């Protein structure tokens, strides 16, 4: 149910189902002397969990008649309430019929305000202060113009491959290219906890035309490194380059349309990154020291007489995306790795301080890395991972990676957060898929479901408890175990 703002007639109430909406908004700014202006519109349609991910100004493929209608409606509302600060009037509009409907007004500066600043050249924070001090706004409506195109990507601490599940940890490195405006509230060593919003930084690309802004943002995101905590950075790169977004046809259903089976990292890039991580693990002393490499520390082969055969090591990696055994051979400055049936060759390999360069598949690559207490963090083309590594020969006799999905007899917390609801009690029968509990982390609510049919054996937590990732919340006796018993 949305409030419909008839333009230019009186506001009325109408029920309307909007199945394929665009999310549009108008930036307003007013002062205490009665002046009120708009600073054009933004499109914020790309969202997950009803929260924005990509925002841009001006809105692409928007008829001028609709744009003017949005401005008129926003100013009409602002004037009616005597608005005297920065604020945003938001609308939704069916992509097919181009009739805007009023959604809400946010009486504050919003996360996406940098795109408006870049296309208008106006510092909105400065204007807020001017208005709050009782002074008149510096410019009248006819003096405010827009030029070029700006697109903002919100980099959040989430797992796009797990339906945007929040992630926590300590950032080992934060860096961004000069080609982007990069607004960040974190730095190397910052702790990302479950108690606040997951937003880490905003990357904004600007160019005279939209296509160039899209390309600049995508390239800039590839060159940005945030190590130590999973982020949606690689998803954002794929999103801005997807035809639906690149052509300006995105709606709020963009993610489901563009990634119907969910998002997953690019397999070749992931394999190359794991090969680089395995090589870096085998050369810890060499990359952490600026002194010449000691041949006794090297993993490559050498002989005093005769031809040396490449040394071979199998490195077991466990990272956010699973576990892999990397068969590595190092010889003559090249790394030959195999992960399952996938072969990767890194040639012209060179290690610098915090960076590994090489050539792979005909392209020059640069991997940013950091060694820290939680493991080895590496990033390539915007995709990052943190891996725990050891030689396969050093694996415990019990073997296997311990990060397997929980079995049907227990429900564990997938992330740190607060238990907000328990829907079952001891002795209650449940079916696979039934909602058992809810957790809240980083302003998002996560409903946890049963993995199997059975009976609740024990509930180990209560509402309001703060738990860490992996905490057993409750246990279920599956029906198949009851039958055996």
N, C-alpha and C positions, 0 to 999 in steps of 0.2 A: 504494500500500500504506500503510494507516494503522493505527496502534495503537488498538484499540478498548477503551475504558474502560467496563466493565460497572458499573452503579451500582445498588445499593451493593455488588455482589459483587467478587470479586478481579479484578485487571487481567488481560486475556488478549490474545492476538494473533489478529487475524482479517483476512482479505483482503476488501476491499469497494471496489467502484467507486461513487464518488459523482459523479453526473453533473450535478447542479444544486445545488451546495453553498452554504450560508451560512457565513461565517467569523465565529465568535463567540469571545469571550475574556472571562476573568474576572481582574480586578485583585486581587492579593494584597498584603498587607503584614504582615511579621512582625518580631519583635524577639528579642534574645538571651536573654530571660527565658522563652521558650517560648510567647509569645502569637502567634497568627496569626489574621488576619481577612480577609474578602473585602470589596471595595468595589464590589460589583455587577458587571454585565456590560457589554460593548460589542459592537456589530455593526460589523465592518470588511469587509463583503462587496464593496464597490465598489473594484475593483483594476484596474491595468494592469501587464502584465509581472510578475504575481504580487507586486506591491507596492501597498500601500493608498493610496487617494485620498480616500475619505470614511469617517469613523468617527463613531459616535454612541452615546449612552447615555441611557436604556436601549434595548435591542434592540427594534425594533418588531415587533408581531404575533408575539410569542414566548409560548407557553403557560407559565403559572406552574410547571407540573410540570417543564418542560424547564429553566426558569431555576433552580429549586431543585436539579435534578440537576447542572447546571453548577457551582453553588456547592459542592455536596457533593464532587464529583470534584476540584475545584481545591484545596479545603481538605485533602482526603485526601492528595493528592500533596504539598502543601506541608508537612503535618505529618510525612509519611513521611521527608522529607529534612531536617527541622529548619530550614526556610527562615526567614531572619531579616532580610529587606530587602524592598524593593518589587519585584514581579515579576508576570509575566502568564502565565497558563495558557491556551493557545489550543486551540480545537476547530473541527472542521468538521461540518456537519450537513446532510443532504439536506433541501431545503426541503419535500419531499413527505412524508417519514416521521418527521421530528422526533426522530431518534435521534442524539445527539451523539457524535462520535468524537474522541479525543485526538489532537492534532497535534504540539504542542511546548510547551516552557516557555521564555520569555524572561526571564532573570534580570537584569533591568535596568528602568529607567524607559523607557517607550516614547513614540514621537512623539505618540500619541493620548491621552496621560494628561490633557490639559486638559479633555476632556469629562467624565471621572470627577471631576475637581476641581470643576467647575461644578455637577454634580448632587449632590455630597456635601458641598461646602463645605470639603473637606479639602485642605491643601497637601501633595501627595505628596513633594515635594522636602524639605520640613521633616520629614516623617515618616521619610524615608530617613536624614537626619542624626541624628534622635533615636534610631533603631534602631542606627545605626552607633556611636553614643556609649555604647551599653549601657543606655540608659534604656528604660522600658516605653512601649509605644504609648499615646498620650493617651486613646484611646477603646476600649471593648470592643465586641464584635460587636453587641450589642443597643442600643448607643448610636449606631450608624452608620445613617443614613437617607438616602434619595435623594428628590429633589424636582425637578420640571421635566424638561426635555429639552435636551440639548446635541448639536450636530453640528459636526464639524470638517472643513474642506476644506484639503488640502495644496496650496499654490500652488508649483508646480515650474517650473523653467526648461526647458520642453519645448514641442514643437510638436504639439499634439493632432491637427492636420490632417495631420501626417506620421507617424501611428502613434506619437506620443509620442517623437519624436526629440529628444534633448537639444539645448539651445541655449546659446550663450555670448555674452558681451559685457559692457558696462558699464551699470549701472543709472543712468538719468538722473533718476529721481524715484521715491520710495516714500512712499505715504500711504494711510491707512486710516480708515474712519469710526469714531466713538466707539461705535456700536451693537454692534460686534463686539469680542471679545477677539482681539488680533492679536499673535501671537508671531513675531518676525522676527529673523533674523540678518544682515540686510542694511540698507543705507541708500543714499541718493543717492551715487553715486560708487563703490559696491562693484563689484568685478570678479567676474563669474561665469565660472569657468574649467572645463575639462573634467575636472579631477582630483579633484573631490569630488562628493558627492551633489547632485542637482539641486534639493533642497528649499530654497526661499527664505523662505517664511513659512507660518504656519498661521492661518487665519481660523476663529473658532469663534463660532457663534451659539447663544444660550441663550434659552429662553422657557418659560413654565409648561406649555405643551402642544406636541406635536411639530409640528403644522401651522404654528404661529407661529414655531417655531425654523427650519423650512424656509424660510419667507418672509423672516425676518430675515437668514438667511445669504445667500439669493439677492440680496436688496436690498443688503446690505452688500458683497457681492462686486462688484456693479455700481458701487458708490461707491468702491471701492478702486482705486488707480492704481499700477502698476509699469511704468515707461516705460524703453525702451532695450533690453530683452531680452525675447524672446517667452516667454510663460508660458501655462499651461493655464487661466488664470482664466476666459475666456469659455466654455470647455468645462465647467468646474465649475458655472457658472451654469445652463447648459442641463441638466446632469446632475441637480442638486438639484430642478429644476422638472419633470423628466420624470415622467410618471405612475408608472412602476415604482418610482422612488425616493420620490416624494412620498407614495405610498400605502404605503410600507414593504414593498415586495415585491422588492427588489433581491437578487440573488445574485452570485456571482463572475463570472457570465456577463453581467452588466448591460451593459457597454459594447457587446458584440456584439449584444445584444438591443435596446438602446435606439438604437444607431447602426449598423445593419447595413451601411451603405455607408461607414462611417467618419464622423468628425465634420468639419464645415466651418463657418466663421463665417456668421452670419446675413447674407444678401446685402444687404438694405436697410440694415442697420447699417453694413456694410462700405462701401457706396456713400456713405452720409452722412459717414462718417469720412474717406473719400478726398476728398470735396468740401470738407470743412472743412480738410483738410491742404493742398489746392491753394489755398484762399483764404488760409490763414496764410502759405504760401510767397510769395504775391503782396503780403503786407503785413508783411514782415520788419521794416522800419524802424519802422513804427507800433507793432508789438507789443513791440518790444525797448526802446522809449523811453517815458518818462512825459511827455515834452514833447508839445504839440499836434501833430497830424499835419500834415505838410507836403504841400500839394496836389500838388507835383511828384513826391512819392513814392507818391501814391495811384494805384490801378489803376482806380478808378471815373472816369467821364467828367465833364467840366464845360465849360461854355461861358459866355462873357461875355454873349452875346446868343443868344436862341433856345433851343430844346429840345435838351438833350444826349441823344445816343444812348449806351446802355450800352457801356462798353469791353469788348472780348472778348479773352481770352487762353486759350491751350491749354497746360495744364501736364502734362508727362509725369511720372508717379510710378512708381517701382519700389520695392515693399515685400515683406514676407514672403510675401504671398499672390499675388504676380504683378506685372504691370505694367498701367497704365491711363493713357489720355489723358483728362484732365478739361477739358472746354470750359467756361470760366467767364465769366459776365457779372456785373458788379457795378454796381448802381444803386440809389439811394434807400435805402441801408441793408439791401438784400437781395442775396443771392447766388443766381444761377441757374446751376446746373451740369448738365452732361450727360456721362454716361459710357456710351458706346455708345448703346443705346436707352433707358437709364434717366435720367430727369430728376429732379433734386433741387433744392428751393428752401429756402434758409436765410433766414428773415426775422428782423427785429429783432436784427440781428447786433451784438454788442458784444464788444470785446477787452479783457481785463484782464491782470494780471500772471500769466502761465502758464495762463490760462483763456480760453476762447472760449464765449460763450453765444449761443443762437439758438433759434428755433422751427422745427421741421420736422415735417410731417405732423400738425400739431395738438398736438405735444408740446414742452414746454420741454426743451432739451438743454444740457449743459455738457461741453465738450471740454477735457480737461487736455492741455497740450502743453509740450514742451521742445525748443529748438534746440540741437544739440550737434554734435561733430565727425563723428559717423556719420550725421547727417541730422536730420530732423524727426520726433520721436516724438509720437504723439497717442493719446488714449484716450477712448472713449465707451461708457458702459454696460458696462464691464468688458472690452471688446474694444480691444486696442491694436495699433499697428503703427509701424514706423520706416521712413520713406520718404526716398529720395533724389529730389529734384525739380529740374526745370529746365523752362524754356519750350520747347515743342515746336519752335519756330523755331530754337532753339539746338542742336538735336540734331546729332550728327556725321553727315557724309555717309554713312558706312557704315550708320547708323541701327540701330534695333532695340535691344532690351534684351539685355544680355550674360549675364543670369542664366538661360540656357536649360538644359534637362536635358542631361547629357553624351551625346555621340553614341555609337554602338555600338562605336567603336574605342578607347574609353578608359574606365577606371573611376577616378572621382575620389572623394576623401573627402567625404562629405556634411556632416561636422562635424569639429571638432578632437578629437583623441583619440590613443590608442595602438593601433598595429597589433599584434594579438595572434595572428593566424594568417594564413598564406598557403597556400591549398589547391592552387595550380597552379604550373607551372614554364614557362619559355620553351619554345615549340614544342608545347605541349600543346593538344589539341583540346577545345573547350568548347561546350556547348549553351546557348541562351538560358535563363536561370533557374538555371544551375549556380552553386553557391557558389564564389566566387573568393577572398574574404578576410574576415577578421573584425576589427572595431575595438571598443575598449572606451572608453566615456566616461561619467562620472557613474554608475559602478557598473552600467551596462547594457552588454550585448554586442550588437553590430549585425553581422549577416551581410550582406555585399554580393554581389550576384549579377550574372551576365553580362547585358548588354543585347541580345546577338545571338549567333547561332552563329558560330564562327570558331576561330582559332588564336591562342594567346597569343604576342604579338610580343615583349614585354619586360615584366619585373617591375622596378619602380623603387624598391621599399621592401623592408624586411626586418622580421621579427618583433621587436617591442620598440621600433620607431621611433615617435616622437611627431610627428604631422603636423598641419597646419592644414587648415581646411576648403578644399576646392578642389584639394588636392594630388593630382596624377595618381599613382595607386598602380600601375597596370599598363595596358598597351595590348593590344588585340586586333585582329587583322586579320579583319574579317568575311568570311564565306563568299562574299557577293555581290561583294565587292571582289576576292577571289581569282579568281572566275570571269571578271571583267572583265580582270584582269591576264593 
